[in-house]
Amino acid sequence: MAAPRSDGERRKQISVRGLAGLGDVAEVRKSFNRHLHFTLVKDRNVATPRDYYFALAHAVRDHLVGRWIRTQQHYYEKDPKRIYYLSLEFYMGRTLQNTMVNLGLQNACDEAIYQLGLDLEELEEIEEDAGLGNGGLGRLAACFLDSMATLGLAAYGYGIRYEFGIFNQKIVDGWQVEEADDWLRYGNPWEKARPEYMLPVHFYGRVDHTPEGVKWIDTQVVLAMPYDTPVPGYKNNTVNTMRLWSAKAPNDFNLQEFNVGDYIEAVLDRNLAENISRVLYPNDNFFEGKELRLKQEYFVVAATLQDIIRRFKSSKFGCRDPVRTCFETFPDKVAIQLNDTHPALAIPELMRILVDVEKVDWDKAWEITKRTCAYTNHTVLPEALERWPVSMFEKLLPRHLDIIYALNQRHLDHVAALYPGDIDRLRRMSVIEEGDCKRINMAHLCVIGSHAVNGVARIHSDIVKNSVFKDFRDLEPEKFQNKTNGITPRRWLLLCNPGLADVIAEKIGEGFITDLSQLKKLLNFVNNETFIRDVAKVKQENKLKFSAYLEEQYKVKINPSSMFDVQVKRIHEYKRQLLNCLHAITLYNRIRSDPSKSFVPRTIMIGGKAAPGYHMAKMIIKLITSIGEVVNSDPYVGDRLKVIFLENYRVSLAEKAIPAADLSQQISTAGTEASGTGNMKFMLNGALTIGTMDGANVEMAEEAGEENLFIFGMRVEDVEALDRRGYNAQEYYDRLPELRQAIDQISSGFFSPRDPGCFRDIVNMLMYHDRFKVFADYEAYIKCQGQVDQLFVDPREWTKKVIRNIACSGKFSSDRTITEYAREIWGVEPSATQMPPPNLPRE
C-alpha cells in the first residue's frame, strides 16, 4: 500500500486553502520572526516548538485584529438587532487552523513556515483544545458561532471562562481515570482580557420592600471579568466576539467591618468567590443539583444581561433620550437564545432589572422579556431536566424566587381561567413542583418566559410538542418550532479533510463552502469512475494517516484495509455502546468457531468520556477495553478483528478520526437522542451510517434515501408498544443463542479472568432493568451489520453510496440552521455582503 504522501506534497495540490500569494507569505514570515524575537528577547536564547507555535498564533492573530475592530465599529454605527447566544458550554477545540482557514491564510502560513524549516502540522499539534464543553450541546454552540459570523449576523456568544475544562481521560488498567485539564497553563493567545468592562454579580442577601419599590440588599458581590475571543466568519472580513466571564473577588472581599482582623484568612477566602469559574461540570445529559453549579448559571446570566443592557443603552439609535431609558424597543434590538435551561435565570433576571431597577411596569416588563427570549430544548431524558430545590433559591437568589413565584401565579391563573377545575393540569404545568422537596422546573420557566421553543431535530421537536410540553402546546401551539441541528463545513470538511474538500472543489467549484446544498451537484458524478476512484483514494489516505497516528499514540498495529467501524460520543446507556460491544463479541465468536472461513476485516473503534460519577458508564469503558485485550491478542483472529478504545476523545481527535471512518455508529434507542451532530460529520466526510430511526438520522435517511443508510431496529412507536407490553430481556436471552453466548461470556469472566465478577452490574442491568432495551434491537442490528459486510467487499458500490451520502448532506450545515433561527425566531436577515478588509478605507 502506498505510504501517505509528505505533507509538503499534499498541501501543494490543495486549492481550497487559498493561494499562497507572495505578499502574504512574506508578511507572515516577517510577523512570525518579529513575535519570535520578542518571545526570545524576554526569556531565553533557544526557541522551543511551543515558542514557534505562539509566534505563529500571534502572527495569525495580527490578521484578525483590524477586522475585529472594524466589525464591532460597524455594529455600533449601524445598530442592527443583536443576537446573544447564552450557553454554559462552548466546546471550541483548537483555534489556529480554523482562523487560518476562515481568513484564507492557510497556504500562505504553510509556505512561510516551510521556508523557515518548520512543519505547520507539528505546530498545530502543540495547541491545547479549548474544552469548555461536554459534548453535543457545547460543540453546537461553537458551530453556531462560526455560522453566525459567516452569515454576517451581529452575534455574541456569552459563557464562562472555565479555568479547567472537560477532564483529560487516561485509561489505566482498562479503567477511566480523570486528570484536570489545565488548558491555560501556557497562556491563551486567542483571548483578550477586558478589565474595563468588569461587572458586579450579587448573591445571597435579602429582599426589602420599600415605598420606592423592591430592593435586594446585604448581598455578597463577585466581580465578572470578561475575556474576549475573536470569531472570524469565512472570508467575509466579519469578526464577531465570544465573551467569557471569569470570577474575581472584590478587593474588600471578607474584609468588611464584621471581620475582626484575620487578614490572611480573608485574603485566602477570595478563592471561594473565584471558584465560580474554576471548573466545568462534567455531566452530559444529567442534572446534579449542586449549589456551585447554580452559582455558575446565575453568574453568567447576571454579567451578560448587564452587558446587553449597557450596549442597548449606549447605542446611537433607538429612543431619543440622551441615555436610552425607554425599553419599548428592547426586543427589536436584542434577541437572547437560551442554549438549554442552563441560562434560564436570564428570564427572572431580566424581569428583576426591568421592574426593580428600570421601574418598568410588571406586565410591560413581562411582554418585553417574552419577546426577547427564546429557548432551545436539548433532551427529553427525565434525569437531565433541571429541577432546583426552592430552599437553595431562597438562600442564594431570594429576589429571583419571589419573581418566579409571581410569574407562576399569573401563569396558573391564566391556565385556570381556560381550564376551570382542572387541578391536575395546574399541577402538571406549574413552574413549582410540590412534594417533599419543593423544586423549580427550569424547563417550564423557559417555556412560559420565551416567545419561541425549539427542538433540535424533527423527531425530537415532535416529542417535545406531543409529550414533554403537550400541555403548553395546547395553550400556545405557535410557540413550538423545529430547528434541526447542523455542523460548520469549515471545521468539519475544509479543515479536517482537505483532500476530500479538494476532490469536491475540482468537480463543482468552491461555492459549497458557504452553501453546502451545492453538494447536490455531486449526484451527477455518482457513476463517474475517476470521481469514484478519487473519493476512495482520499479515504484510504486518511485511514493510513490515522493508522500511523494510532500506532504512534497507542502502540497498536492496525490493518488499514480493514473496515474502520467508529462510535465516538459521550459514554451513556442510551447511546448503547453496549450494543456495539455485543456485536464485537458476536463477531469474535464467529471467527473463533470457524477460523478458516473468510471474514470482512474490521477495526472497531469506540471513544468517549464517562461522567466521573456515572458508575455504569465507567463499567462500559472497562468492558470495551477488556474485550479489546482478549480479541486483539487472540492468534486465531489475527488482523480480521481489532477492538480499540480511543482514549481522551475530544474535538482535535474527532478531526482525525472522522475523516478516516468507513462506518459511523448512531445506535441510540429510538426517541432518546435529541439530534446528534457527530452523525452529520461522518456523513459529510464519507462514512456510511448504521443507525436507528432516532434524532437527525431520520432526516439523514430522508435526504439520502433510506437505502443509502443501514437503518435497523425499533422505531419510536415500537418502543412505546414494547413499553406497554413490558420489556422482558430474558425472552431475547432465551431465544437468541449468539446473544446468550455473549452475555454468558461477560458474566462468567471470559473477558475478566482475574476478576470474574467484574461485569455483574452490567449483566444485571441488561437482564433486569435496561431502560434502553439493548436486547430488543440485537437481532436486527447483527443482521444489519451483515449487510454492511456484504457491501464493504464491493468497494465500487460502497463508494457510490458514500458519494450519494456526501451529496445529500447539505441540509446539515449549521449555516442552514442559523438562517432558520435568524428568520423564524430572531427576526433578522443573514447578509452575504463582505465587510471591507482593514487595509481599505471605510465607505
C-alpha positions in Angstrom: 0.0 0.0 0.0 1.3 3.5 -0.9 2.7 5.4 2.0 0.9 8.6 2.8 2.4 11.5 0.8 4.6 14.0 2.6 2.7 16.9 4.0 4.5 19.3 1.6 3.4 17.5 -1.5 -0.1 17.0 0.0 -0.6 20.8 0.6 0.8 22.0 -2.7 -2.1 20.5 -4.5 -4.8 21.8 -2.2 -6.7 24.7 -3.9 -9.4 25.3 -1.2 -6.8 26.5 1.2 -6.3 29.7 -0.7 -3.4 30.6 -3.0 -0.2 31.4 -1.2 0.3 34.9 -2.5 3.9 36.0 -2.3 3.0 39.2 -0.4 1.1 37.1 2.2 3.9 34.7 2.6 6.5 37.5 3.2 4.1 39.2 5.6 3.5 36.1 7.7 7.3 35.4 7.8 8.1 38.9 8.9 5.3 38.9 11.5 6.4 35.4 12.8 10.0 36.4 13.1 9.1 39.6 15.0 6.9 37.7 17.5 9.6 35.1 17.9 12.2 37.7 18.5 10.2 39.4 21.3 9.5 36.0 22.9 13.2 35.2 23.0 14.4 38.7 24.0 12.2 38.4 27.0 13.1 34.9 28.1 15.8 32.7 26.5 18.1 32.2 23.6 16.8 28.9 22.3 13.4 28.6 20.8 11.2 25.6 21.7 8.4 24.2 19.4 6.0 26.0 21.8 7.7 29.3 21.1 7.2 28.7 17.4 3.5 27.9 17.9 3.0 31.1 19.9 4.9 33.2 17.3 2.7 31.8 14.6 -0.5 32.2 16.6 0.4 35.9 17.3 1.2 36.4 13.6 -2.2 35.0 12.6 -3.9 36.9 15.3 -2.4 40.2 13.9 -4.5 39.5 10.7 -7.7 39.3 12.9 -7.4 42.5 14.9 -8.1 45.1 12.2 -11.2 43.1 11.0 -12.4 42.6 14.6 -12.2 46.3 15.5 -13.9 47.3 12.2 -16.7 44.8 12.6 -17.5 46.0 16.1 -17.4 49.6 15.0 -19.7 48.8 12.1 -22.2 47.3 14.5 -22.0 50.3 16.7 -22.7 52.7 13.8 -25.4 50.7 12.1 -27.1 49.4 15.3 -28.5 46.2 13.9 -30.6 43.9 16.1 -28.0 41.9 18.1 -28.1 38.2 18.8 -26.9 36.9 22.2 -26.3 33.2 22.3 -26.1 32.2 26.0 -24.5 28.9 26.8 -22.7 27.4 29.8 -20.6 25.4 27.3 -18.6 26.4 24.2 -16.6 23.4 23.0 -14.2 25.3 20.7 -11.3 22.9 20.2 -8.2 24.4 18.6 -8.3 27.9 17.1 -5.1 28.3 15.0 -6.0 26.3 11.9 -9.7 27.4 12.0 -8.5 31.0 11.9 -6.2 30.4 9.0 -8.9 28.7 7.1 -11.5 31.4 7.6 -9.0 34.2 6.8 -7.8 32.3 3.7 -4.3 32.3 5.1 -3.6 28.6 5.3 -1.4 28.2 2.3 0.5 31.4 3.0 1.3 30.3 6.6 2.2 26.8 5.4 4.6 28.2 2.8 6.1 30.7 5.3 6.6 28.1 8.0 8.0 25.6 5.5 10.5 28.3 4.3 11.6 28.7 7.9 12.3 25.0 8.1 9.3 24.1 10.3 6.3 21.9 9.9 2.9 23.6 10.2 1.1 20.5 11.3 3.6 19.9 14.1 3.0 23.4 15.4 -0.8 22.9 15.2 -0.5 19.9 17.4 1.0 22.0 20.2 -2.2 24.0 20.8 -4.4 22.9 23.6 -8.1 22.2 22.9 -10.4 24.7 24.5 -12.5 22.0 26.0 -15.2 24.2 27.6 -18.0 21.7 26.9 -19.1 18.2 27.4 -20.3 17.1 24.0 -23.0 17.9 21.5 -24.5 20.9 23.3 -21.2 22.7 23.7 -19.9 21.8 20.2 -23.2 23.0 18.7 -22.6 26.4 20.3 -19.2 26.5 18.7 -20.5 25.6 15.2 -23.2 28.3 15.6 -20.7 31.0 16.4 -18.8 30.1 13.2 -22.1 30.2 11.1 -23.3 33.5 12.7 -20.1 35.2 11.8 -20.1 33.7 8.3 -23.7 34.9 7.8 -22.8 38.4 8.9 -25.1 38.4 11.9 -24.3 40.9 14.8 -24.0 38.0 17.2 -22.2 37.4 20.5 -21.5 34.1 22.4 -21.7 34.5 26.2 -20.4 31.9 28.6 -17.9 31.1 31.4 -14.1 31.0 31.1 -13.6 27.8 33.0 -10.0 27.6 34.3 -10.4 23.8 33.9 -12.4 22.4 31.0 -13.6 18.8 30.5 -11.1 16.5 32.2 -8.4 14.7 30.3 -9.2 11.0 30.2 -6.4 8.4 30.9 -7.0 4.7 30.6 -5.2 2.8 33.4 -5.7 -1.0 33.6 -8.7 -0.6 31.3 -10.4 2.0 33.6 -11.0 5.7 33.0 -9.0 7.9 35.3 -9.7 11.7 35.2 -7.0 14.3 35.1 -7.5 18.1 35.4 -7.4 19.9 32.1 -5.1 22.8 32.8 -5.6 24.3 29.4 -4.4 27.8 30.3 -1.1 26.7 31.7 1.0 28.2 28.9 -1.4 31.1 28.3 -4.1 31.5 25.6 -3.0 33.7 22.6 -6.6 34.0 21.3 -8.2 35.8 24.2 -8.1 39.4 25.3 -8.9 40.3 28.9 -11.2 43.4 29.1 -10.9 44.6 32.8 -12.5 47.9 31.8 -15.8 46.0 31.4 -15.7 44.2 34.7 -19.1 43.9 36.4 -20.5 43.1 39.8 -22.7 40.0 40.4 -24.7 39.6 43.6 -25.6 36.6 45.7 -27.4 35.8 48.9 -28.8 38.8 50.8 -32.4 39.6 51.5 -35.4 41.3 49.9 -36.6 44.7 51.3 -40.0 46.1 50.3 -39.7 49.9 50.4 -42.0 52.7 49.3 -39.7 53.3 46.3 -40.1 49.6 45.3 -38.4 46.3 46.0 -34.7 46.2 46.9 -32.3 43.2 47.1 -29.8 44.2 49.8 -27.0 42.8 52.0 -25.7 40.8 49.1 -22.2 39.3 48.6 -20.5 40.6 45.5 -18.4 38.7 43.0 -16.8 40.5 40.0 -17.1 39.2 36.5 -14.1 39.8 34.3 -14.7 39.5 30.6 -12.3 37.7 28.2 -13.0 38.2 24.5 -12.1 35.7 21.8 -12.5 36.7 18.1 -14.8 34.6 15.9 -14.0 35.1 12.2 -16.5 34.4 9.5 -15.4 32.6 6.4 -13.6 35.0 4.1 -16.1 37.8 4.7 -13.9 40.1 6.9 -16.5 39.8 9.7 -15.1 39.0 13.1 -17.6 38.5 16.0 -16.9 38.1 19.7 -17.2 35.3 22.2 -17.2 36.9 25.6 -16.4 34.5 28.5 -16.7 35.7 32.1 -14.1 34.9 34.8 -14.9 35.3 38.6 -12.8 37.7 40.6 -13.2 38.5 44.3 -13.6 42.3 45.0 -10.6 43.7 46.9 -12.7 44.2 50.1 -13.9 40.6 50.0 -14.4 39.3 53.5 -12.5 42.4 54.9 -15.7 44.2 55.8 -16.5 45.6 59.3 -17.6 42.2 60.7 -14.2 40.7 60.0 -12.2 41.2 63.2 -8.8 41.2 61.7 -7.9 37.8 60.3 -6.5 39.5 57.3 -4.7 36.4 56.0 -7.8 34.2 56.3 -9.8 36.8 54.5 -7.4 37.0 51.5 -7.3 33.2 51.3 -11.1 33.2 51.2 -11.0 35.1 47.9 -10.8 31.6 46.4 -14.4 30.9 47.5 -15.6 33.7 45.2 -13.2 32.8 42.4 -14.2 29.1 42.4 -17.3 30.0 40.5 -15.4 29.9 37.2 -12.9 27.2 38.3 -14.2 24.1 36.6 -16.7 22.8 34.0 -19.3 20.3 35.5 -18.5 17.1 33.5 -22.1 15.8 33.2 -23.7 15.2 29.9 -27.5 14.7 29.9 -27.6 14.5 33.7 -28.7 17.1 36.3 -26.7 17.3 39.5 -28.2 19.9 41.8 -25.1 21.4 43.3 -25.1 25.0 44.7 -21.8 25.9 42.8 -23.5 25.0 39.5 -26.5 27.2 40.3 -24.0 30.0 41.1 -22.3 29.5 37.7 -25.7 29.7 36.0 -26.6 32.9 37.7 -23.1 34.3 37.3 -23.1 34.1 33.5 -26.6 35.4 33.2 -26.2 38.4 35.6 -23.0 39.6 34.0 -24.3 39.1 30.4 -27.6 40.9 31.0 -25.8 43.9 32.4 -23.6 43.9 29.3 -26.5 43.6 26.9 -28.4 46.5 28.6 -25.3 48.7 28.6 -24.8 48.1 24.9 -28.6 48.7 24.3 -28.5 52.0 26.2 -25.2 53.4 24.7 -26.3 52.7 21.1 -26.5 55.7 18.8 -30.0 54.8 17.6 -33.3 53.9 19.2 -35.2 56.1 21.7 -34.3 59.8 21.7 -33.3 60.0 25.4 -29.6 61.0 25.8 -29.3 57.8 27.7 -31.8 55.3 26.4 -34.2 54.6 29.2 -37.2 53.6 27.2 -37.3 49.7 26.9 -40.2 49.6 24.4 -37.7 48.8 21.6 -35.6 46.3 23.6 -37.0 43.2 21.8 -36.4 44.9 18.4 -32.7 45.4 19.2 -32.0 42.3 21.3 -32.5 38.6 20.9 -31.5 36.2 23.6 -31.2 32.5 22.8 -31.0 30.1 25.8 -29.0 27.0 24.9 -30.9 24.5 27.1 -32.2 25.5 30.5 -28.8 26.3 32.0 -29.1 30.0 31.4 -32.9 30.0 32.3 -32.2 32.6 35.0 -32.0 35.2 32.3 -35.8 35.3 32.4 -36.2 36.3 36.1 -33.0 38.4 36.0 -34.3 40.4 33.1 -37.6 40.9 34.9 -35.7 42.0 38.1 -33.7 44.6 36.2 -36.7 45.9 34.3 -39.1 46.1 37.3 -36.7 46.8 40.3 -34.0 48.9 38.6 -35.6 50.4 35.5 -39.0 50.8 37.1 -40.9 49.3 34.1 -44.5 48.2 34.8 -44.7 44.4 35.6 -46.9 43.5 32.6 -44.9 45.6 30.2 -41.7 44.0 31.6 -43.1 40.5 31.1 -44.0 41.3 27.5 -40.5 42.6 26.8 -38.9 39.6 28.4 -41.0 37.1 26.4 -40.4 38.9 23.1 -36.7 38.9 23.8 -36.0 35.3 25.0 -36.2 32.0 23.1 -35.4 28.6 24.4 -33.8 25.5 22.8 -34.6 22.2 24.4 -31.8 19.6 24.0 -33.1 16.5 25.7 -36.2 14.5 26.8 -34.4 12.3 29.3 -36.1 13.0 32.7 -32.8 12.7 34.6 -31.3 15.6 32.6 -34.1 18.1 33.4 -33.0 20.9 35.8 -35.2 20.9 38.9 -33.6 23.2 41.6 -34.7 23.0 45.2 -36.7 26.1 46.3 -34.6 26.1 49.5 -31.4 26.7 47.6 -33.0 29.6 45.7 -34.3 31.1 49.0 -30.8 31.3 50.3 -28.8 32.2 47.1 -31.3 34.3 45.0 -34.2 35.4 47.2 -35.4 38.1 44.8 -35.5 35.7 41.9 -37.5 33.2 43.9 -40.1 36.0 44.6 -40.2 36.8 40.9 -40.6 33.2 39.9 -43.5 32.7 42.3 -45.2 35.8 40.9 -44.7 34.7 37.3 -46.0 31.3 38.1 -49.1 32.6 39.9 -50.1 34.7 36.9 -49.4 31.8 34.6 -51.5 29.4 36.7 -54.4 32.0 36.9 -54.4 32.1 33.1 -54.5 28.3 32.8 -57.2 28.0 35.5 -59.3 30.5 33.6 -59.1 28.4 30.4 -59.5 25.0 32.1 -61.7 25.6 35.2 -61.5 22.9 37.8 -58.7 21.0 36.0 -56.4 20.8 39.1 -54.2 18.1 37.6 -53.4 20.3 34.6 -52.4 23.1 37.0 -50.1 20.7 38.8 -48.5 19.4 35.6 -48.0 23.0 34.2 -46.7 24.7 37.4 -43.1 26.1 37.4 -43.1 25.0 41.1 -43.2 21.2 41.7 -44.8 20.4 45.1 -43.6 17.5 47.1 -41.3 16.5 49.9 -38.8 18.9 48.4 -40.3 21.8 46.5 -38.5 22.3 43.2 -38.3 24.9 40.4 -38.8 23.2 37.0 -36.5 25.3 34.8 -37.9 23.9 31.5 -41.3 25.2 32.5 -39.8 28.6 33.4 -38.2 28.7 29.9 -41.4 27.8 28.1 -43.5 30.4 29.8 -40.8 33.1 29.5 -40.0 32.6 25.8 -41.7 33.5 22.6 -40.2 30.5 20.8 -39.3 27.0 22.0 -37.5 24.7 19.6 -36.3 21.1 19.5 -33.1 20.2 17.6 -34.4 17.6 15.0 -37.8 17.0 13.6 -38.5 13.8 15.6 -37.3 15.4 18.8 -39.4 18.6 18.2 -42.4 16.3 17.7 -41.7 14.5 21.0 -41.3 17.9 22.7 -44.6 19.1 21.4 -46.6 16.0 21.8 -45.4 14.6 25.1 -42.9 16.6 27.1 -44.6 20.0 26.8 -48.0 18.8 25.5 -50.0 21.0 27.9 -48.0 24.1 27.0 -48.5 23.3 23.3 -52.3 23.1 23.8 -52.0 26.6 25.3 -49.7 28.3 22.7 -49.2 26.0 19.7 -47.5 28.8 17.7 -44.6 28.9 20.2 -43.2 25.5 19.3 -40.8 25.1 16.4 -38.1 22.7 15.0 -34.6 23.7 14.1 -32.6 20.7 13.0 -29.0 21.0 14.2 -26.1 21.4 11.8 -22.3 21.5 11.7 -19.9 24.0 10.2 -18.4 22.8 6.9 -15.3 24.9 7.5 -14.0 22.9 10.5 -15.8 19.6 9.6 -14.7 19.4 6.0 -12.2 22.0 4.9 -10.1 21.9 8.0 -10.2 18.3 8.9 -10.5 16.7 5.4 -8.7 19.0 2.9 -8.2 16.0 0.5 -11.9 15.4 0.2 -12.7 19.2 0.0 -10.3 19.4 -2.9 -11.7 16.5 -4.8 -15.2 18.1 -4.4 -14.0 21.6 -5.4 -12.4 20.1 -8.6 -15.8 18.9 -9.7 -18.2 21.6 -8.5 -16.2 24.7 -7.6 -15.9 26.2 -4.1 -19.4 27.6 -3.6 -20.3 24.6 -1.4 -18.1 26.0 1.4 -20.7 28.7 2.2 -23.7 27.0 0.6 -23.5 23.3 1.4 -26.7 22.5 -0.6 -24.5 22.8 -3.7 -23.1 19.3 -2.8 -26.3 18.0 -4.6 -24.3 18.6 -7.8 -22.2 15.6 -6.9 -25.1 13.4 -7.8 -24.1 13.9 -11.4 -20.8 12.1 -10.6 -22.1 9.0 -8.8 -21.2 6.8 -11.8 -18.1 8.8 -12.8 -15.2 6.3 -12.5 -12.5 9.0 -11.9 -14.5 10.6 -9.2 -15.3 7.2 -7.5 -11.6 6.4 -7.6 -10.6 9.9 -6.2 -13.1 9.7 -3.3 -11.9 6.2 -2.4 -8.3 7.2 -2.6 -8.8 10.2 -0.2 -10.5 7.9 2.3 -7.6 5.4 2.0 -5.0 8.2 2.6 -7.0 9.4 5.7 -7.1 5.8 7.0 -3.3 5.4 6.5 -2.7 8.7 8.3 -4.9 7.8 11.2 -3.4 4.3 11.5 0.0 5.9 11.8 -1.2 8.2 14.5 -2.8 5.4 16.5 0.3 3.3 16.2 2.4 6.2 17.5 0.0 7.1 20.3 -1.3 3.7 21.4 1.3 1.3 20.0 -1.4 -0.7 18.3 -0.9 -2.2 14.9 -3.9 -1.6 12.6 -4.9 -3.1 9.3 -5.6 0.0 7.2 -7.5 -2.1 4.6 -10.0 -3.2 7.3 -13.3 -1.5 7.8 -12.9 1.4 10.2 -16.0 1.0 12.3 -16.3 4.0 14.6 -18.6 5.0 17.5 -17.4 8.2 19.2 -19.6 10.2 21.6 -20.1 10.5 25.4 -20.5 7.1 27.1 -24.1 6.8 28.1 -26.5 3.9 28.4 -29.0 5.5 26.0 -26.3 5.7 23.3 -25.9 1.9 23.6 -22.2 1.4 23.3 -23.2 -2.0 24.9 -25.0 -3.0 21.7 -21.7 -2.3 19.8 -19.9 -4.5 22.4 -22.3 -7.3 21.8 -21.7 -7.1 18.1 -17.9 -7.2 18.6 -18.2 -10.3 20.9 -20.5 -12.0 18.4 -18.1 -11.3 15.5 -15.2 -12.7 17.7 -17.2 -15.8 18.5 -18.0 -16.4 14.8 -14.3 -16.1 13.9 -13.3 -18.4 16.7 -15.9 -21.1 15.8 -14.7 -21.2 12.1 -11.2 -19.6 11.8 -10.8 -20.8 8.2 -13.9 -19.0 7.0 -13.3 -15.7 5.3 -14.5 -12.6 7.2 -14.6 -9.0 6.3 -11.8 -7.5 8.5 -12.9 -4.8 10.9 -11.3 -2.4 13.3 -13.9 -1.4 15.8 -13.1 1.9 17.5 -15.1 3.2 20.4 -14.2 6.5 22.1 -15.8 8.9 24.6 -15.7 10.2 28.2 -17.8 9.0 31.1 -19.1 11.5 33.7 -16.8 10.8 36.7 -19.8 9.9 38.9 -21.6 7.7 36.4 -20.7 4.2 37.5 -22.4 2.3 34.7 -20.6 4.4 32.0 -17.2 3.7 33.6 -18.0 0.0 33.7 -18.9 0.2 30.0 -15.4 1.6 29.3 -13.8 -1.2 31.3 -15.8 -3.7 29.3 -14.7 -2.3 25.9 -11.0 -2.3 27.0 -11.4 -5.8 28.3 -12.9 -7.1 25.1 -10.0 -5.4 23.3 -7.5 -7.2 25.4 -8.9 -10.6 24.6 -9.7 -10.1 20.9 -6.5 -8.2 20.0 -4.2 -10.8 21.4 -6.0 -13.9 20.0 -3.8 -15.5 17.3 -6.8 -17.2 15.7 -8.3 -13.8 15.0 -5.2 -12.1 13.5 -5.9 -8.8 11.9 -9.5 -9.7 11.0 -10.9 -8.0 14.1 -9.5 -5.4 16.4 -11.3 -3.6 19.2 -9.7 -0.3 20.2 -10.8 2.3 22.8 -9.9 5.8 21.6 -8.5 7.5 24.7 -9.4 11.1 25.6 -11.9 11.7 22.7 -12.1 15.5 22.1 -12.5 17.9 19.2 -8.9 17.6 17.9 -9.2 13.8 17.9 -12.5 13.9 16.2 -10.8 15.9 13.4 -8.5 13.0 12.8 -10.9 10.0 13.4 -14.0 11.2 11.4 -12.2 11.6 8.0 -10.8 8.1 8.4 -14.1 6.3 9.3 -15.8 3.9 6.9 -18.8 3.1 9.2 -20.5 5.5 11.6 -22.5 4.0 14.5 -25.6 6.0 15.6 -27.5 3.4 17.5 -29.4 5.1 20.4 -32.8 3.7 21.4 -35.4 5.5 19.2 -36.7 8.5 20.9 -33.7 9.2 23.2 -31.0 11.1 21.1 -32.4 14.6 20.5 -30.4 15.1 17.3 -26.8 14.1 17.3 -24.3 16.0 15.3 -21.5 13.5 15.0 -23.8 11.6 12.7 -23.7 14.6 10.3 -19.9 14.9 10.5 -19.4 11.3 9.4 -21.9 11.7 6.6 -20.1 14.7 5.2 -16.7 13.0 5.5 -17.6 9.9 3.5 -18.6 7.3 6.1 -21.8 5.3 5.8 -24.2 5.2 8.8 -25.6 2.2 10.7 -28.3 3.6 12.9 -31.7 3.6 14.4 -34.5 6.0 13.3 -33.6 8.5 16.0 -32.6 12.1 16.2 -31.3 13.6 12.9 -30.7 10.1 11.5 -34.3 10.2 10.4 -33.7 13.3 8.3 -30.4 12.0 7.0 -32.2 8.9 5.7 -34.9 11.2 4.2 -32.2 13.3 2.4 -30.1 10.5 1.1 -32.7 7.8 0.7 -33.2 5.1 3.4 -31.5 2.6 1.0 -28.2 4.6 1.3 -28.0 4.2 5.1 -28.1 1.0 7.2 -31.2 1.6 9.2 -32.3 -1.1 11.7 -34.3 -1.7 14.8 -37.4 -0.3 16.6 -39.0 3.0 15.7 -40.4 5.3 18.4 -43.9 3.6 18.0 -42.3 0.1 18.5 -40.5 1.3 21.7 -43.8 2.7 23.0 -45.6 -0.6 22.2 -42.9 -2.6 23.9 -43.2 -0.4 27.0 -47.0 -1.1 27.1 -46.4 -4.9 26.7 -43.5 -4.8 29.2 -39.9 -5.3 28.0 -38.5 -8.7 29.1 -34.8 -9.1 28.4 -35.0 -12.8 29.4 -37.1 -13.6 26.3 -34.4 -12.5 24.0 -31.7 -14.2 26.0 -33.6 -17.5 25.8 -34.4 -17.2 22.1 -31.0 -15.9 20.6 -28.1 -18.3 21.1 -25.4 -15.9 20.0 -26.7 -13.2 22.4 -26.9 -15.8 25.2 -23.3 -16.9 24.5 -22.0 -13.2 24.6 -23.8 -12.5 27.9 -22.6 -15.7 29.5 -19.0 -14.8 28.5 -19.3 -11.3 30.0 -21.0 -12.8 33.1 -18.6 -15.7 33.6 -15.4 -13.7 33.5 -14.3 -14.7 30.0 -13.3 -11.1 29.4 -12.1 -10.5 33.0 -10.3 -13.7 34.1 -8.6 -12.0 37.0 -11.9 -10.7 38.3 -14.7 -13.0 37.1 -17.5 -11.0 38.8 -16.2 -7.7 37.3 -19.1 -7.1 35.0 -22.0 -8.4 37.1 -23.5 -4.9 37.3 -23.6 -4.6 33.5 -25.2 -8.1 33.1 -27.7 -7.4 35.9 -28.7 -4.1 34.3 -29.1 -5.7 30.8 -31.2 -8.6 32.2 -33.4 -6.9 34.7 -33.5 -3.1 34.4 -32.4 -1.9 31.0 -34.4 1.3 30.2 -32.9 1.4 26.7 -33.8 -2.2 25.6 -30.4 -3.3 24.1 -31.5 -6.9 23.6 -34.7 -5.8 21.7 -32.6 -4.5 18.9 -29.8 -7.0 19.0 -31.1 -9.4 16.3 -31.9 -6.6 13.8 -28.5 -5.0 14.5 -26.5 -8.1 13.9 -28.4 -8.8 10.7 -27.8 -5.2 9.5 -24.1 -5.4 10.3 -24.1 -8.4 7.9 -25.4 -6.2 5.1 -22.6 -3.7 5.9 -20.1 -6.5 5.4 -21.7 -7.5 2.1 -21.4 -4.1 0.7 -17.9 -3.4 2.0 -16.4 -6.2 -0.1 -17.7 -4.3 -3.2 -15.6 -1.1 -2.9 -17.1 0.4 -6.1 -20.7 0.1 -4.8 -19.7 1.1 -1.3 -18.0 4.3 -2.7 -21.1 5.1 -4.8 -23.2 5.1 -1.6 -20.6 7.2 0.0 -20.9 9.8 -2.8 -24.7 9.8 -2.5 -24.4 10.5 1.2 -21.9 13.3 0.8 -24.1 14.8 -2.0 -27.2 14.8 0.3 -25.5 16.1 3.5 -26.1 19.8 2.5 -29.1 20.2 4.8 -26.9 19.6 7.8 -24.8 22.7 7.6 -25.1 25.0 10.6 -25.4 27.8 8.1 -28.9 26.5 7.2 -29.8 26.0 10.8 -28.7 29.6 11.8 -30.5 31.0 8.8 -33.7 29.4 10.1 -33.1 30.7 13.7 -32.4 34.2 12.2 -35.6 34.4 10.1 -38.1 32.4 12.3 -37.0 33.2 15.8 -34.7 36.3 16.0 -36.4 38.3 13.2 -33.1 39.2 11.4 -31.9 38.5 7.8 -28.5 37.0 7.2 -26.3 39.0 4.9 -23.9 37.8 2.2 -22.1 41.1 1.9 -18.5 41.3 2.8 -17.1 43.8 5.2 -14.3 45.8 3.6 -10.9 44.5 4.5 -9.0 46.5 7.1 -6.5 47.9 4.5 -9.2 49.6 2.5 -10.7 52.9 3.7 -14.3 52.6 5.1 -17.1 53.7 2.9 
